[in-house]
């Protein structure tokens, strides 16, 4: 693993990067780890506040106990992560690396035992009822180059989500055709579908 902490912090939080000053509970961090696993993988920096300030962790052992509880007991199926400790100005930052999983969907288990799928949408871990698995095919090149799809990508780089109705109005096509195209792009791995709460919304799988 070997990452430059200064460069990571300068990138800011996004689809594949999240900052945490500390891990409050194993249940809450399970959502983030699940979302990374279900989407494009990612890095979690523990000991870095939301504004990018390096606060450091008080105890590597204490933080990693919560990570291990999340990965082993609160995510189904369980996931594996790798980590390293980076020393920055006398403070310890824990860097957790989560790979995109081949066993998705993964579910985060909450305090009541409820199982929920989470995915990453920009810099948030959001719940969804269903995960459309990407087809193991090369995305349709001509489709990705069409003006309708280029317009969609431009909009989603500026906003978190779009609905079929909004997309239909954006490119002046029927809502049925817009929904079909959004689902097609989801199946090809360009988009993620989030259907909780309704209406169904779509976001870029990788937004950086």
N, C-alpha and C positions, 0 to 999 in steps of 0.2 A: 504494500500500500504506500506510500510515501506521497504526501500531499503538502503543498505550501499553504499554511494556515492563513497567512495574510491575503493570498490570492483568493482563497475560498471565501473569506469574509467579504472581500471586495465585490465578489459576484452577487452577494445578497441571496436571500431565500428564494426558492423556486421549486419547480417540479421535482428536482433531484437533490435539493439541499435544504436542510432545516436547522435552525439554531435553537438550543435550549439552555437556559442558564443552569437548570437542574431538572431532574426527572421527578415530578411530583408523585406520581403513582405508576406502578407497572401497568395498570389497566389503560391509562391514558397514552403511555408510550407505545403500547401494543397497537393502537390505531395507526400511529405514524409508521411503524415498522411494517404493518400489514399493507398500508397504502403503497409504500415503496415496493414491496414484493409484488403487488398486483399490477403495478404500472411499469416504470422503467428503471427500477432500482434507485438508490440514492445514498446520500451521506448525511449523517446526523452528527452535529457538533454539540457536545455537552460541555457547558462551561462558557458559552457565548450567548449573550443576551440578544433579544430581537433586533436591537439597533446596531449589532455587530461589536459591542464592547466585550472584551475578554475578561470575564469575571473569575473563571477557573472553578474547579470543583473541590469540595472539602475532602471527599474521600472517593478514590477510584473504586474501591471495593463496594461501597454503599451504592454507587450508581450502577455498577455492573451487576449487582445482585438483582436490581429491578429490571435491567435489560434481560438477564437470563430467565427471570420469572416470566417475563412477557413472551420471549421467544419459545420457551419450553412448555409453558402451561396455558398461556392466554391467547395463543395464535394456533389456529387449526386449519390445515396441517401445520405442525411446528416448522420454524425456519431456522437457518443458521446465519450468523453474522460474523464479521471479523472486525477487530478493533485495534487501535493503537493509541497511546497516550503521547500528546505533544506538549512539551514545556515551552511556555511563552511568557517571558518576563517574570519568571518565578511562579507562574500559575500553570496548573495542569488542565489541559483540554482533552477530552476523550472524543476520538473520531470513530464513529460506528459506520461501517460500510455494509449496505444491504444490496444484494443482487436481485435483479428481476427474476422471478421464480418460474420454473418449468412446471410447478405443481399447482398453479392458481386455478380457481380462486382460493385465497386464504381468508379466514374469518377471524376478526378480533372478538374476544369473549369479554363481556362487561361484568360488573359486580353482581348482576342478577343472573348471569349465565347465558345471556342473550348473545347470539352469534351474528355479526354484521360484517359485510364486505366493505372495505374502504379502498379508495383510489386517490391519487394525487391530481388535483386540479390547480394549476399554478402553484402557489405556496401553501395550499391547504390540503388536509386529509379529509375527504368527504365520503359519507356513506352512500351506498347504492344497493339496490335489491338484486342486481344481476350484473355479471361481468361478461361482456362479449369477448370471447377469446380470439386473438388475432389469427387469421389464416396464415399458414406457412407458405405464402406465395409472395412474389415481388409485387409491390403496389402498382396499380395501373398508371403507367407514366403519362399517357395522353390525358387521363382524367385529372391527374394532379396538376397538369399544366393548363387546364381549362380556366377560363376567366371566373366561372362560378366558384371553383375551389380556391383559386388565388384570392378572391375577395373574402371568402370564408376564413382563410388562414390569417389574412390581415386583420380582420375583426377580432378573431380569437387571440391574437397576440396583444390586443389592447383590453380585452374583457375576459372574464372568467368562463362564461358559458354562453351558449346560444340555443334557442329552441327551434324546432322545425318551422313553427309559424314565423318567428323572427327571420330565419334564413330565407324562407319563401318570399317575404317582403323585401329582404335585402337584394336578392337577385331576380326578383319578379318571375317566380315560377310557382306552381301549385304547391300547397302544403304537403300533399301526398308525395309528389316528386321530391320535394326537399327532404322529407323524412326518409324516403328510400335512399337518397344519396348520402345522407348523414349516417345511416346504418351501414351502407356499403363502405364508407370511409373508416368507420369504426372497425369493421371486420378486417380491413387492410392495415390496421394498426396506427392510423393517423390520429384518430379521435378516441375519446373515452365517453361512454354513455353513463349519465348519472340520472337515475329515475327516482330519487328520494331526496326531498319531497317532489311531488308532481308540480308542474309538467316535466316530462322527460327533457333533459338538457344535455348538451354535448360540449366537451372542452378538448383542447389540444392535448395529446398524450405527452408530448415533449414541447415545452413552451419557450425554453431558453434559445 
